Amino acid sequence: MKSTKNSYWDTIIEPQTSTFNWGLKEVWQKKYLLWLFIKRDITVQFKQTIFGMGWYFISPVFSMLIYMVVFGRIANIPTDDIPQPVFYLSGICLWEYFSTCLSAVSSTFQSNANLYGKVYFPRLIMPLSQIFGKLFRFSLQMSTFVIIYLYFVFRGVHLCPNWYLLLFPLVILGLQGIALGLGLIISSLTTKYRDLTNFFGTFVSLWMYATPIVYPLSYVTNPTLQKLMVYNPITSLIETFKYGAYGAGIFSWENLAYSFACMFVLLFIGLILFNRKQKFFIDTI
């Protein structure tokens, strides 16, 4: 008598029919794949390079020197009595992390179209791997900031770090959330309208100058203009870190809460659009 074996499936791939079914549980189950993509992105960046990880140190220092000449010497913009290298480098490190995350997430569909078309995996893993993978570069750049910061401290420069520096993880979380949410929105829109990529690229470049990176928020004396700048959700995140690191800047719990409110809204809209577009983006790219 033949024995019958019950066949079963341990993985079932079904179309996403619900707008709010974002597959977060599946992403958690495939977290090993997330780690694999993170390691791949880090490794690829060092292949066939002369300086390797050295570029991560050279890039912010070079930008810092340019800012010191252009904005510090020529434009003569004050830095709240903070040494220019410390002031500029803090903003550069935070903004570069945000902008690189935003750029990587916004090109998720285009950059990984071949991989998406060959094998199934939770699509959200790819943009998440970009967000977490860029932390490695950010940590190296922040180590440069810490070295220069300690150099001025040992020289007797009066910097006033305070307990608000403990909010640094929240600052990073806010930058990650805004980059992920806005990046998902951009990637979803550019699957059909390719020319929007150029628009968003220009928008991000100009966005930096609407953020207190090369100047302190206190430098903007016009109350109306300063209020408009606070509507930029990145502003309060940058100012929170600066206030905690050297006691200068404008910190407000209300402004920080506003930034996180914007983050949640962008994430909500981004996940909905991403969930809708991932069903048929292969046909449009």
N, C-alpha and C positions, 0 to 999 in steps of 0.2 A: 504494500500500500504506500503510495507516494505521500510524503509529508509536504504540506503546504506551508510556505513561509509568507508571513504578512509583510508586504513592502510598505515602507513609510518614507516620508521626506522630512529631513531635518531643517531644510531651508525652502521656503515658498516665496517666490517672487510674484507679486501681484501689482497691478496698476494702482497708483494713489488716486483714490476717488474723493477724498476729503481734503478741503483746502487747508485745514489745520492739522493734518497728519504729516508732520515734518520728518518723521523717521528718526527722532532723537534716540529712541530705544535701540534701534538698529545700529546707529552710530556708536553707541556705548558698547554694544556687543562686538563691534568690529574695531575696537580701539587699538588693537595690535596693528591694523592696517593704517590707522592714523599715524602711529609711531613710525611705521615703515616709510610713509611718504615724507614725514619730517626729516628722517635721516637721509633719505634720497636727495631732498632739496639742499640740505646742508652740504652733502658730499659733492654734488654736482657743481656748486659754486666755487669750489677750490680746485677743480680739474683744469689743467692747462693754464695756470696762472703763475705769474712770476713771484708775487709777494704773498699769495695765498690769503690767510686771515689778516695779513698786514693791511689790506685795503680797508678793512673795517675800522682800523685806527687812523689811517691816512685821510680817509674821506671827511670825517667830522672835523679833524684838525685843520685841513685845508680850507673847508668852509668857514671855520672860525676865523682864520687869518684874513680871508676875503671880507668877512663882515666887519672885522676890526678896522680894516682900511677904509672900506666904503661907507659904512654906517657910523663907525666910531670916529674916524679921522676926518673924512670928507664931509659927511652929513652932520657930524658932531651931535649925534643923538645920545642923550644921557642913558645910563644903565642903573639908575637908582643907587648910585654910589657903590655898586658891586663891580669888582674887577671884570673888565670886558671879556677875557677868556672864559671865566666861570659863567658869566651871564649868557653869552652867546652859545656856549657849548651845551648848556642845559636845555635850551630851546631847540637846538639843532638835533640832539639825540632823540628827544621826544617827538619832534615833528617828523624826522626821517623814519622813525619806527611806524608812526601813523600812516604816512604817505606811502611807504613801501608795502604795508599791509593792504591799504586801500587799492593800490595799483595791482597787486597780485590777485586779490579777490575779485576785482572788477573784470579781470581777463580770464576768469576760471574756465568758462565755456570754450573760449577760443583757444586757450593754451593747452587744454586737455581733451579736445574733441576726439582725437584718435583713440585715446585711452577709454573715454566714455563709450565710444562706439564698439569696442572690442569685448569688454567684460563688464559685468554688473557689480557694482558696489554702491553703498550709500553715497549719493552725489555730494552730500554736505561735508563729507570727510575731506574733500579736496580743498575747499576754502578754509576749513578749520586748520588743516595742516599748514597752510600759508601763514595764518595768524600765529600759531604756536612756533612754527619754524623760524620766523623772523625774530623771535625772542633771543635766539643765540647771537645773532648779529647785534641786537640791541644791548645785550649784556656786555659784550666786548666794548661797544662804544661808551656805555655808561662807566665802564672801568677806567676809560680815558678821562672822563669827567671827574671821577673820584680822585684820580691821581693829581690832576690840576687843582682841584678843590683843596686837597690836603696840602699841596705845595703852598698855596696862598695862606692857609691857616698857620702853617709852620713859620711863614714869614711875618706873622703877626697881624695879618689883615683881619679886621673885625667882621667875621661872618657869624650869623646868629641862627644856627639850626635849632629847631624847636620840635615839640611833639607832633606838630602837624605833618612832619615828615613821615610819620607812621601811616599817613593816608596815601603813600606812594603806591601800594598795591591797588588801591581804588582808582588812582589816576591811570595806571596801566590797563586795568579792567575797562575803564571808560573809553580809552583810546581803542582798545581791541573791539569793544562792542559797536562803537560808531563806525569803525573801519569795516567790520564784518557786515553790519546792516546796510550801510550805504554801498559797499562793494557788491553785495548781492542784488541790490536794486539796479546798479549800473550794469552788471553782467547780464541781468534779465532783459534789460531794455536794449542792449547792444547786440543781442543775438539776432534781432530783426533789423534794427536800424544801426548799421555799422558806422555811419558818419558821426554818431553821438560819441564815439570813442574820442575823437579829436576835441569835441566840446568839453567833455569831462576832464580830459588831460589839461586843457587850458584853465579850466575852473579850479582844479586842485593846485596848479602853480600859483594862481592869483590868491587862493585861499590862505596861503602862508602869510601874505602881507596883511591880511585882515585878522591875523592872529598875533598876539604879542610875543613874537620870536626875536625880532631884531630891535625891538623897542619895548619898554615896560608899559603896562596899561595905564600907569599913572602919568605917562607922557601925553596921553590924549586928554587934554583939559576941557574940551567941549563936552558938556554933560550929555547932550543928545547923541553925539557920535560915540561916546564911551558906552552908553546904554545899548546902542546898536551893535557894538563890538561884543558886548556880553551875550547877545543873542547867538553868537557863534559858540556852539557847544564845546569847542576845543579850548576856548579862551580860559574858562574857569579851571580846566584841568591843568593847563600850563601854569597858571597863576598859583594854583594850589601847591604844586611841586616847588616853585620858586619861593613861595612864602615859607614853606617848611624847610627848605634847604638853606636859605640865608636870611630869612626874616624880612624880606622886601617883597613888595607886590600888594595886590588887593585880593584878600580871601573872603569868601562869603559862602556860608552853608546853603543859602538860597540859590546862589549861582551854581554850586556844585550839584544840588538836587535837580536843577534845570537841565544840566548836561546829561545826567543819568536818565531823566525823563525823555530827552531827545534820543538817547541811545536805545531805550526800550521801544520807542515808536519806530525808529529806523529798523531795528531788528525784526519787529512784528511785520512791517510792510515788506522788508527784504525776504524774510522766510516765506511769506505768502507768494510773492512773485517768483521766487526761486523754485518753489514747489510746483507752481503752474508751468513754468517754462521748461523744467527738466523732463517733462513728458515727451516733448517733441522738438527739443532744441537741435537734436542731431539732424533733423530734416531741414532746418533753416540755416545752419552754419555752413 
